[in-house]
Every structure is written in C-alpha cells, then in structure tokens.
Amino acid sequence: MPTTEHRLSTHVLVIGSGGAGLRAAIELASQSVDVLVVGKRSKSDPHTVLAAGGINAALATMDKEDSWQQHAADTIQESYLLADPRTVQTVTEGAAEGIDDLVGYGMKFALENDGRISQRFFGAHTFRRTAFAGDYTGLEIQRTLVHRAEELGIPIIDTVYITRLLVNENTIFGAYGFDVVDGSRYVIDADAVILASGGHTRIWRRTSSRRDENTGDSFRLAYEAGARLRDPELVQFHPSGIVEPEDAAGTLVSEAARGEGGILRNALGERFMSKYDPQRMELSTRDRVALAAYTEIHEGRGTERGAVWLDVSHLPRETIMTRLPRVYHLMLELQMLDITQQPMEVAPTAHYSMGGVWVRPGDHGTDVDGLYAIGEASSGLHGANRLGGNSLIELLVYGRIVGQAAAEYSASIRLKARSAAAVNEARDEVDHLLAADGPENIRALQRALRDTMTARAGVVRDEEGLTAGIAELDEVSHRIGQVGVHPDLAGFQDLAHAFDLKSSLIAARATIDAALERRESRGCHNRSDFPDLDPALQVNMVWSGPGRVEREPIPAIPHEISRLMKNVSADGKLVE
C-alpha cells in the first residue's frame, strides 16, 4: 500500500511548538503572514512547561535602581565573558516589552498589593528582576501563548517529526517529515523556516529533560542543511537531579530546596560545600555546586548509587509543605520518600544547552538563507553559565524579532528555488530506515551514547577521556547502520527514535570536538588537565563538522554595560 504524502505550503514554517516557536508564530500571524507550526509532541506539553522559577526583566518594580544595563552586566559576567554583548543587549533592552506582550495576551503574573508585578531575586542578580507565576511560570507562559495562537487561528500540528530541512543552493525551501502516529509523510513548502526545537541535554545519562526531548534535533537539522554550531560544549549541569527510579533519573529537585535551607552532605555525613565555597555554601552558583557534588562522588565519598544527600528534613514541616510542595509531591510519587523525614539522593544532571546553532545577533539568521534558530536551539546569550530566569525572556524577545525578520524575508522572495532531488533524498532517508531489519536495537545504542557522554564529557573532562569518547561515538555510528526499525500498532515511535539517535550522534561529536579545543576551565566547562581559565580562550568555538572547530572572537562590551560589571572569580572551581 503506497504511503500517504501530504503536501502543505506556507510562507513561514516553525519547527517546535514551545514558547519560542509560538511567540514567533504569533508575531507572524499578527502581521497577517501565513505561518504553520509543527511539533513532535503536544503544544500543551513542550519543554517550556518545565521552567518553574521565573522570567527576567529589569522592570524596577521592586528595586528602582535596576536597569537593562545592569541586567546585561550580570548576564555577561555570569557567562564568564563568552556571551555576545550584542545578543545580551538585545534581550535585556527588549525584556520589558516581552513582559508587556505576555500581559497583553492575558498572562497572570504574581502581583504586589498595589498591582505592581512582583519580582524576586535569582542567583547572581544584582537586583530583584525575576517575575513569576508561583512556581509554574513556564507552564503559565505556554498556556498564555497557546491561547493567543488559538485566538489568531494559527495552525499547529502536534505529531509531525521533521527529519530534514529542504535546501537548494544554500536557500531553504521547506522541510520533510512524518506523522509519529500513522506514518504518513509531509512535504512542507516554505519561504523561511524557524528552528525552535530545543537543545541536546538528553544525550547524557542523567538529564532534567524528559524522555524523547532535547536529543539534538535542531543541531542535526541545521548542520545537515549547511549551518554551523557554536559552543556545543557549554552545557549547564544542575546539581540536584534524582538518581532513581532509572526512567526518571535526572529529574530536578528544584533549586528552591537549597534556597529554603537544604543542606548537602556526602556519604560520610560531611557538609562538603564548606570546602568549595565556605561563604555561600549551598547557595553558591549552580556550576560550582554541581562541580562540588561531582568531585565528592568521583573521589569516593558518594552514596552507593553515585550521589550525595540533599536534606531538608530539619526544616519545619509547614515550610516544606508551603514552600516546597512540588518537591514533596515529586519525591513521594517517584520514590515514596517523605522529605520531611528523610534526605534525598541527588547528583548533577544535564540541564540546559547554552550553545546551539550559530546565529547572527541581529535577526538570529543562520548560514543558510531563510533559516533561523531561536530559544535553546540557538546560541549567543548564555556563554559558559546561564543566568537563572534568562531563558524564558530570550524566547519572547527573539521570538518577536525573528518573527519580524522571517516575515520580511518571505516578502522579499521573488523566485522560489525548489529542488525535486532534495525532496527525493529526504524521502529516501525515511524509506531506508523503515526497510532496516538489522540486529541492533536503537534504544540500546542511545544508551551506549549516553553512557559515553556521561563518562567522557560530563561535569569534568580531560583529553584522554574526550579522545576515547570520539572512538566510542564512531563505534555507535557504525552500529547504527545495522539497526532494525519496526513500527507497530502503537505508531511510528521506533522511526522517531532512529532519527533521535542520528541527531544525538551529531550533537555528541560536536560537543566533544569543541570540548577538546577549549583547553581551559571556564564556567560549566571543567578540564582537569587544564584547571585554569585562559584569557586567550575568551572566544566562541564554532563547529562545522567532525574535527572542524574554529575560534570566533567576541565583540567588545559597550562601556555602559562594562562599567557595571564585577570581576569574574574562579575561586571554588577545580579544588585540588
């Protein structure tokens, strides 16, 4: 029976239905530009909904001294000077408008008694500038954007997995994919494509990403289309991911647990943060707490499961039930553990891709004409350490900007350069996998890749381990040619897993190549063989294929921002 192949056409295609993709689509629809959004999971449940704490903007509702310049200074400082100052200025200067957009769409932020938007401190912020909606901020933003998209009549297809971008003479002309439920194919013609399909943190064994998301889809799609990646080695590891049950390993215990007075201890009962940051202890920065926990585990002072203890049981029960309800219910549900009585086993977990597709700071365009990237798929804002609360505001600011840019690009197109050969190549790729009936199991190969990345390119790396990691990835790459793909009555998830694995391989190789080139320790990136920060490596690493990494200089920081910055200290990094 021949495969059904749908042919759709739109001015702008948005791949990914999370906050970034929806904000771009809303901008396009508001300008009466034809737009289509596709996602491989429900628009009500993308990765955006997991963002809990808040969203940054220098509204000065709480601290009148705050300004976008100070927000920019804090962002660049915490990036260990690897953030692009132009990108940072764009986000921080446009943040207030991003909040206004949400309010206009009906977003209900927490308010002070006099009606001002309430703002609170997040780590490493000079002033209170994090707006929030309880501890469900990302979920509320997603609900708000979905509602606005429905008001505008934006078509969103939830179950389409994009396998390849369609390119002719370095110009985008659409995308190819399949429906994960019934296997039908999609050829989507478009003047412009916006990649908003997340990062690559699922390629580690413990990750806060959920099953089958953030497997590096954006990285593969962009790279195979002719784009480059920037700083893929810069991955934020959150210090407190749970270690069991296995299928939920890496799920976050909120940073609020430490914020409310939680204590970290090793298996010997020692409060180990006194060795790494005696002033701030458990309230140190995320990268340093993660490194401290890793060191305790690596040096043999961890639990039998390779973890440390996070204890809040000394806090009043009322505090836990009112200030940490999500953590309480999470641990009860997953482990039948009562955190008012018992400590939690936690370990560092891959949390956020701070690098991503190489984009221009002005419009987030890529090396491929008509292709844009936003959100965690892109790069430039976060450098070597993400300032908490910045990811959500990035979605709004660049969602608006990229929507405008894609609209202008689409309007400028006079002759669409399509290629039947490109479509046939994409079609053949899917056909080839569906015909595969080899002995290798896709899930087992994905596990092998994740084991490699955890062992070779985790919180701490070195040349020997990274080089061994490349050899292990080559072995997985060889074995993928012998997989079996077997769709069944439940759908075509097995085919989706095969493409996930292909994406993970590219993302993993890019990460290791760039980590080898960055011979220093800076922010989230720790090299035990190069424990010091190297001023000469205040550059971005740009990856264009296996073994090909170039150093990209970073523009000077404007004086109105640099005058507000403090020195970035390396104290508490790799402690001997």
N, C-alpha and C positions, 0 to 999 in steps of 0.2 A: 504494500500500500504506500503510495507516494507521500512524502512528508509535506504537511501544510506549511506554506511560507507566506507570512503576511508582509505586505509592502506598505509602509507608512511614510509620510512626508511631513516635515515641519521646518520652520525657519531655524529654531534652536532646540537641540536635544540636550537634556540634563540627565546625566547618569548618576543616580543616587538621590534618594528621597528624604535624606536627613535635613537638619537645619540649614546647612549651606546650600544644598540643591534647591530646597523650597524657597529660600529667600531670593535666590537668583531668578527662579521661575516667576515669583510674584512680581519682581521688578520688570521682567519681560512682558508679562500679561498686562501690567499696569500701563505699559506703553503700546498696548494692542499688537504685540509681536506674537506670532504663532509659536507656542512652546509645548513640548512634550517632556514629561518626567517619567523615567523608568527606574525601578529598583528591584533588587532580588529578594527583598523582604518587605513586610508590610510598612506602609508610610506611618503607621501609628507606633511602630516599634523599631526605629533605627537606632544606631549607636548614640545619637544625641540624647536620648531619654535617660541615659545613664549618668549624665552630668548633673551633679547634685548641688554643689555649693553655691554657685552664683556666677554673675557676669559683670565684667569690669567696665566702668566709665567714670571719668572724672566729673561727676555731676556736682560735686561740692555741696551736697545736701546735708552732710554731716560735718565735714571739715572744710571750711570756706577757703583754706589755703591751697586746696588741691587744684590741679590744672592738668591739661593734657600733656604739657611739657614734663611735669613730674611723673605722670603715668608712663611716658615714653622713657624717661631716665631710669625708672625702676625696671622696665621691661628689658632695656638694653643691658643694664647692669647685671640682671639675673641671667641673661643669655650668655654670660661670660664673653661679651663683646662680639658674638657671632651673628646677632640679629642684624638684618638690613635696616639701617636707620630710616630709609625712605618708606619701607613697609610699616615699620613701627609708627612713624609719624602719621601715615595714612589711617591706621587703625585707631590710634589714641585720639587723634584730632576728630575723627568721624564717629567716635564711640557714642557721644551724647545723642547724635542723630539716629544711631542704631537703636538706642533705648526708646527714643520718641517713636520710631517706626513700630516697635512692639506694642507700646502703649496705644498707639493709634489703631492697631489690629485687635485690641481688646485684652492684652496681657495684664494679668493682675499681679503686680509686684507687692511685696511686703511694704507697708507704709507706716510712717510715724503718725502720732496722734493728730498732727496738724495737716496731714495729707502728703507730706514730702515722701519721696521714695526712700526707704530705709537702706542704708549701706553699712557694711561691716568690714572689718579687717580680714584680709587673707595674707598668707605668708609672704614676707618681703615687700609688702606695700607700705609706702611712707604714710599714706592716709587711708581712711575708710572709703573705699570706692567700689566695693563689690555689692551690687544689687542682687536680690534673691527672691525666690518664692518658696518659703520653707526650705526643705532640703530636697525639693523636687524641681529645681529650676530648669534643667534641661527638658524634662517631661512637659512642663508648662509652656516652654518656648515652642516645642514641637507641636503641641496641641494648638497653640495660637496660630502657628504658620500653616498647619493643615487646614484649620478653619478658614483662614484668609484665602488659601489656594482654592478651597471649595467655593467660596463666595465669588471668586474670579472665574470659576469654571475651568480651571487648569486640569487637563487630562493627566492622570497618574496611573501607570500600570505597575502593579506591585510585584509581579512574579517573572519579570524578564531579566535574564542573566546575559549581560553583554560580554561577548567573547573576543571581539576585535573591533577596533576603530577602522573605518574605511578611509583610505588616504590615496590621493593621486597627485604626483608631482609636489609632494610636501604640503598638500592642501587637504584639509578634512572635508569629507562629503557625506559622513553619516556613520552608522555603526551596524554591526551584525550581532545577533544573539538568539536565545531560545527561551521558551517558557518552561520554568522548572517543574510545572505541574503536568502539562500534556506533551511537552517536547516539540511543539510547533515552533517554527523559526520566524525571525523578524529581520527584515531588511529595512532600516530606517534611514531615509534620505534627510540630510540636514545641512544648512549652510554653516552652522557652527555647533560645536559640542563643548559642554561644560562638564568636566570630571569632578564629581563630588562624592566619590565612593570610598573615602576613608584611607586609613594608613596600613601599617604592616605588623602590628604588635601580636597578631595571632601566630606568628612564626616562632614564638618562644613557648616553652613547655608550660610556664605559668604566666598567665596573662589576664588582665581585667576585662578584655574583650570577650564577648560571648562566642559560643560555637559558630563557626562558619561566617564570621565577620572580621574585617580588617586583616585579610590574608594577602594584602598587597595588590589587589585588583587594579587600583589606579596606577601603581608603578609599572605593572606589565602592560596595560593598555597604552599608557603614554610612551613607554620605551619602544614597544613594537611599532608604534606609529611614527617614531623618529624623534621623540623628545628625550630629554636628559633628566637625571635625578640629582638632587642636591642634598648633601648632609644626611644620607640614609643611616649613617652610623649613630646619629644623635637620637637616642630613644630614651624616654623618661621611664625609669623603673620606680614604681610606687613601693614604699617599704612594707606595706601591710596587706598582702594577699593571703587568703586562706590556703591551706595545703591539702585539705580533704573536704568532701569526697573528691575522687580523682576527676570526675567530669565537671566539677566546679572549681578546680584548683586555680588560684589566681584571682578569684572574685574578691573585690575590695572590701576590706573593713575600713570604713570612712576615716579620713584624717581627723575627723571630729573626735574620735576615740582618744587620740593623743591630745587634742586641743582641750578636752574636758578634764585632763589629768591622768590619762592612761600611762602606765609605766612599762618599759621594755626590759626584759631580763633574758639572759641566756640560760642554758640548761643547768648551769651551776648556781643559778639564783642571783647572779650578779647583775646590777643595773648598769649595763655596759655603756650607755651613752656618755657616762662621765669620762670615758677615755677619749671620746671623739669630739664632743662639744660640751664641755663642762658648764658653760654659761647657759646655753639654750636647752641642753639635754634632749628630751623627746620632742621639743618644739623647734629643733633645728630644721634646716631646709630639707626638702624631700630627697634630693640626690645624696645628701650626706647621711641621713638616717638609713637609706637603702644600702649605701656602701658599708655603714657600720654593721648592719644586720648580716649582710653578705660575709663580711670579714669574720664575724663571730661563728657563723655556720662553717665557713671554709676552713677555719683553724681548729675545728673540732669541738666547739663549745655550743653547738646547736642541739636541737632535740633529735630523737631517732628518725623523725620524718624530715629532717633537714630544715628546721625552722627555729624561731625564737618565740618567746612568750610575750604577749601583749595583755596586760592585766588592768581591768577597770573595776574589779570586784571590791576594791577598797572605797569606791565612791558610794554615796548614798543611793539606795535603790531608786528613789524618786528622781535623782539626777539622771540616772541611766534610762529610766522609762520616759522621761520628758525630753532629754537632750540627745539620746542615742537610740531612739526607738527602732530605726531601720537596722542598726547593727544587732540589737537584741533579737529582733524577729528573724533576721538572716541566719544567725548562728543557731537559733532554736530550730528553724526549719531545716537547715542543711546538716547539722550535727547533733541535734537535741542537746545543745550546750547552753546552760544558763550563765550568761556573762556576769550576772550579779553575784555569782558564787564561784566561778571558775575562770582561769585565764584562757586566752585564745592563742592557738599556734599560727604564726604568720611568717611569711618570707617575702622577699622582693618579687614583684610581678611586673611584667612589661605593660606599660600603661598608655603611652602616647608617643606617636611618631612626630618628632619635632622637625625632621627633614621631610622631603617629599619631592614631588615633581618640580623641576626648575621652572620658575615663572618670572616674568617681568614685574617689578614692584608697582608699576602704574596701573596695569589692567589685568594682571595675572595671566597674560597670554604666554604660550609656550613656544618652543622652537618650530612647531607645526602651525601653519596658518589656519586660523579658525578654531584652534583647540585651546581651551582654558582649563585651569585647575583651581579649586578653592577648598577651604577647610583643611582637614587633616591630610588630604591628598596633596596639598601644596607645601611650599617652604618659604622661609624668609623672616617670619615673625619671631620665632621662639629661640633660635640659636641652640646653645648647649644646655639650657634649662628653662622650661616653660613657667612663666609666672601664672600662678593659680588664678582662674577666672578669665584668662585672656582668650581661651579657645572659643568660647561662645560668642564673645563680641567680634572676633575675627569673622565668624560665619556671617554676621549681619552686615558688617561694613563691606567686606569684599563680595558678599552675595549681591548687594546693591550695585557696586562698581562693576563687577563682571557681567551682571545682567545688562547694564547700560552699554558696556563695551561689545558684548555679543550682539546686541540689537543694532548698534552702529555698523558692525562688521557685516551682518546679514544684509542690511540695507545697501551696502556698498557692492555686493556681489552682482555682477552683470552676466557672467557666463559660468555655469556650474560645471566643474571638471570632474565628471564621474568616471569610474573605471570598472568595466564588467569583470576584468581579471581580478581586481581586488575583492569583489564580492564572491567570485568563484573560489578564491583562496580561502576566504573565511568560511564558506560553506564546506569546502573540502576538509578543513581542520576539524569541524564538528563531526562530519561523516566518518573521518578516520578514527576518532576516539570512540564513536558508537560501534564501530566494527571491531574494536580491540577486544581480544579474548585471551589475553596472556595470564600468567600465573601470579603476577604481582598485585598486591592489594593497595589501593590508593590510600586508604586510611593508615596503613602500616608505614607507607612511605612518608606521609605527612608527619607521623610520629617521629620517624627517624630524622627528618629535617629539623623538627622542633627540638629534639634531643641535641643535635649538633649545635644549633644556635644557643641553646641554654648552656652547654658545656664550653663552647668556643667563643661566643660573642655575647656573654651576659653582662652582668654588672661590672666585672673586671675582665680585661682581655690582655693577651700578650701575643707576640709574633709567632711563637711556636703553635699556640692553640689556634690562632686565626688561619695560619697556613694549613694546619691539619683540617680545619673546617672546610676549606676550599676543596680539598681532596674528597672529603665526605659528601659534600654537595655534588661533586662530579659523579660520585657513585649513585646517588639518588637520581640524578639527571639521566644516567644510563639506564637505570631500572625502570624509569617512567615509560620507556619505550616498550616495556613488556607488561603493562597493566591490563587488567580486564575491566571493562565498563559495562555495567548491567542494570539499565533502568528496569523498573518493575511497576506494579500496580500503584505503588505509593508515589511515583513520579520520577523525575529525572535528576534527583539529587546526586546520584553517583556521577553523572556527567558534570554537574556543577563542582563536585569535589575534585574531579580531574583538572578542571581549569583553575580551581583554587590552588592546587599543588603547583601548577605551572607558574602561577603568579608568585607563590611563596618562594620558589626556586630563584626567580629573578630578584625579588626583594632581598633574599638572604645573601646572594652573591654580591649585590650592590653594597649591602651593609658591611660585609666582611672586607671587601676591597677598600672601601672608604676608611674603615677602622684600621686597616693595615697602614694606610697612608697618614692617618692622624697619629703621629708618634709623640703623644703627649697625654697628660691627664687634664681634662677641662670639663667642668660641669658634670653631665651624666656620663661622659666618656672617660673611663679609667683604664690606663695601660700600666700594668705592674712593672713592665720593663722600661717605661718612660713616665715615672711618677710625677714629674713636674710640668707645670704649664709653660709652654714655649711661645713667647711673644711672636715669633716668626710664623706660627701656625694660627694666627688670628685671621683665618681665611675660611671660605666655604669650600667643601670638597664636592666637585661636580662629576658624576659618574655617567659615562656614555656607553658602557658595555663592559663585559668581563675584562678585568685588568686595566681598564682605562679610567683613570681618575685625574682630574686637573684641579689646580688650586685657583679659586676665584677671589680676587681682592674684595674687601668690603669698603663701601664709601665712608668718607669721614662723617663723624657725628656732628650735627649742627650745634653751634655754641649755646643756643637757648636750651638745648637738652643736656649737653655735656656738663654745663656749669652746675647742674643739679645732681650729678652722679657722684657716688662714693666709689672708693677703690674696691675692686672685687678681690676678696681674700681667698686664699687657697687653704687656710687653716682647717683642719678636720677632714682633709681629703684622704689620700692614701697614708694611713697611720702605720708606721713600722711597728 
